[in-house]
Amino acid sequence: MEEVDNIIIHTLKQIGCDLPDSIDSLKKFSTELVVAATVQCLRVIKDKFDISPNLPPGMSAKFRVGTALANACLELGYQGEIGYQTFLYSSETEIRRLLLFLIEKLPRDSAERTDEALGTSALMQRAIATEISRQLKTTWSAPYCKAKGICWRGTKPKLWHREGVIGTRAYHSCSLSVPYGVGDLTKKLHKELKQYYMKELAVITNQPPHKADLPASVLESNATSVTAAQEWENEWNSSGLGSGLSEQDYRLRKQQRLKKKITDQLRQGIQKSEATVAAAATTDLMQTLNTFTDKSASKTKGSRFMHAEKLQFTEDDAKTAVQMGIGEGAPKLDTEEDLQQKREKEVECLREALQGLTSQIEAMEIDMRKYTANTQQMEELILVMDRSVSDKENSYKVMKRTLDLLPDADANIAKLQSVVDSSAQRLVSLANQWEKHRAPLIEQYRQLKELNEGKVSESQKKLEEIKSFREKMKIVADETRSKEDLHKQLISEYERMTKGVNRSAYTRRILEIVSNIKKQKDDIDK
Amino acid sequence: MNLMLISGSNFHFELYKRTLITFHRSPLGGVDSFSSEMAEIGQENLDLIEKCPAELISSFIHQVIDGVCGQTQPRFQDYSKVWSIEQWYTVVDCTERLFKSAVKSNTSKQQFTKHIEGLSKDRQQSIIDCYSVRSNDIRRTLVQNTTAISQAQMTDFDWKLKLVMSSDKIASVQEPLVSVDLDLQEEKGQKVVSLEMNQTELKKMITSLEAANKAVLQLKS
């Protein structure tokens, strides 16, 4: 029965009775404790039960309290003798029965009311409230007593919080350099590189200009390398594997493609802004662009562009020369006018001659075209005529032969028949031979075709398999990670949970109840 | 983090050309710019470098290069016995310019040695070693600085998650807010843009950033 006592005491503690730890069986319950326990149970069962759990000193008061409690228990339906004497002059068995009855009557929620509202927001609210109240209760300490504004309080565990912004620093990262390629022991580094790594390369903590920037720099370098690796994986999985090149070839190709794109964009920019800026700067820039790209690939473009520029420059030069020419003095103008007139006349004559010649040339070209068309037509006619002639010759020959053969008609007919038969047989035999040849060739052809298709689909299948494997790998990795997290969580929860009451007490009680019920059933059946 | 948009607008292009013109002070050719740089550095500065004892010179050069790459710069106190404070400024500046122009024009080791023949053999050797080891780092930093030429570029960002418990008018608000600080490097200088967003606005911002990322990936492919 000690296990039952344990259960009873445990439940009473759960609903809020202050039982000292020394009590572990109902024998040690004093009357006050019995009354307090009963009052607490009744309070939990009925909401408006307001009898104080402390037993008043006077005898009559005690008597009143005892009868009130007994009445309350009778109201709840307690089968058995109960009266003020059970509380004031208690015996262990009666108390045990009473408390068991009351505990059974406890609403089922009371056991669960302790872990109410486990939602995350409620938890967080409670955590916030506790933290704020704890911080409010701490005593004030001067700023120079706290290192960087961090203030440690409490005994076990020692908790800290930050007061003010004195120790904070803005997020500012700088580049860190780490030895690269050292992990692979088979590859040897250059002697100078090794020297640099061993002697000169500062430790990461000394690299940023401010020591406080170190965590920011580490986070930044880690994030960039992780995102770069992820992006590369995505790109490789999506387009790299499909292209069928090795990794280095793919990277080279991508680099060339990007360089070409950048130079094209810059060239377009140059052309747009050419009008506003002096030409010298653009030639500079063009030369830089030529050094970027492969000379073989862009030579034609570059030279075309330079050619266009050169033409522009010559035009400019010509313009400047003409402007200089017009700016000269007045006396030379007359002679220039005469000269100009003469020149104009010459130009006109020459133009007329030119026009005449061009018109002649055009007329001759038209004639030429006509003649060539005519010759083509004639050739076609000739062809047609030839064909008809040959047809007519053939028909003439046939008719002539039949005329020759007519006098000796029967024999000739028989001969002709035999000739026709033999030729038919020859045809049939040839056809058979051809069939014999054809069949194996067709078989071969079909086989080769199937092999070819098989290879293509095999490679495709393998690519798909690789992709599916990679996805599975990712999924499995994620699962293992989540399972590990869950494992850690559950371990911490398990350690947190109280290993108070042992199971065997509960199980024994349950078995006793079961046996009781069996006995009762047997009694009923009797 | 770099957010760069390649645009063909005139304005950006002007900036880019201006900086390129300052990089190349004379018409281009690979060796010419480097030798012109060397001519500017002059013989006195090589003598200054000569003053440094041989065992300290490689660490000095590596620290100067660290300064170029954005890490801790060399401290005068470590080298106070070798140079006076004015000499210190000139020597650091010249070494920086020397290495930057060498990396820009992709000089090979032999060309580099030809240009620093004024120094003693072991110093030449240590300079060449430093150059060959660090040239990739310097090139990467210079490329990063070039790509940072833009109207505004974000150098860092920081976020905080806050839970508003109550306000002066409402006892229990319980609203989660996120505050994002963006450090921008503009032409005029540095600027900090702070945003405070609730959940819907944060989701909008994340979708627009993802769209920008997709556009960049499409440009790359």
Chai-1 contact restraints between the chains, C-beta under 6 A:
chainA,res_idxA,chainB,res_idxB,connection_type,confidence,min_distance_angstrom,max_distance_angstrom,comment,restraint_id
A,Y171,B,D156,contact,1.0,0.0,6.0,A-B,restraint_1
A,Y171,B,D158,contact,1.0,0.0,6.0,A-B,restraint_2
A,H172,B,D156,contact,1.0,0.0,6.0,A-B,restraint_3
A,S173,B,D156,contact,1.0,0.0,6.0,A-B,restraint_4
A,C174,B,G70,contact,1.0,0.0,6.0,A-B,restraint_5
A,S175,B,G70,contact,1.0,0.0,6.0,A-B,restraint_6
A,E192,B,D129,contact,1.0,0.0,6.0,A-B,restraint_7
A,E192,B,V133,contact,1.0,0.0,6.0,A-B,restraint_8
A,L193,B,V133,contact,1.0,0.0,6.0,A-B,restraint_9
A,Y196,B,V133,contact,1.0,0.0,6.0,A-B,restraint_10
A,E200,B,S59,contact,1.0,0.0,6.0,A-B,restraint_11
A,E200,B,H62,contact,1.0,0.0,6.0,A-B,restraint_12
A,Q207,B,Q71,contact,1.0,0.0,6.0,A-B,restraint_13
A,P209,B,T72,contact,1.0,0.0,6.0,A-B,restraint_14
A,Q265,B,I6,contact,1.0,0.0,6.0,A-B,restraint_15
A,Q268,B,G8,contact,1.0,0.0,6.0,A-B,restraint_16
A,G269,B,G8,contact,1.0,0.0,6.0,A-B,restraint_17
A,G269,B,F13,contact,1.0,0.0,6.0,A-B,restraint_18
A,S273,B,N10,contact,1.0,0.0,6.0,A-B,restraint_19
A,S273,B,F13,contact,1.0,0.0,6.0,A-B,restraint_20
A,A281,B,K17,contact,1.0,0.0,6.0,A-B,restraint_21
A,Q287,B,L28,contact,1.0,0.0,6.0,A-B,restraint_22
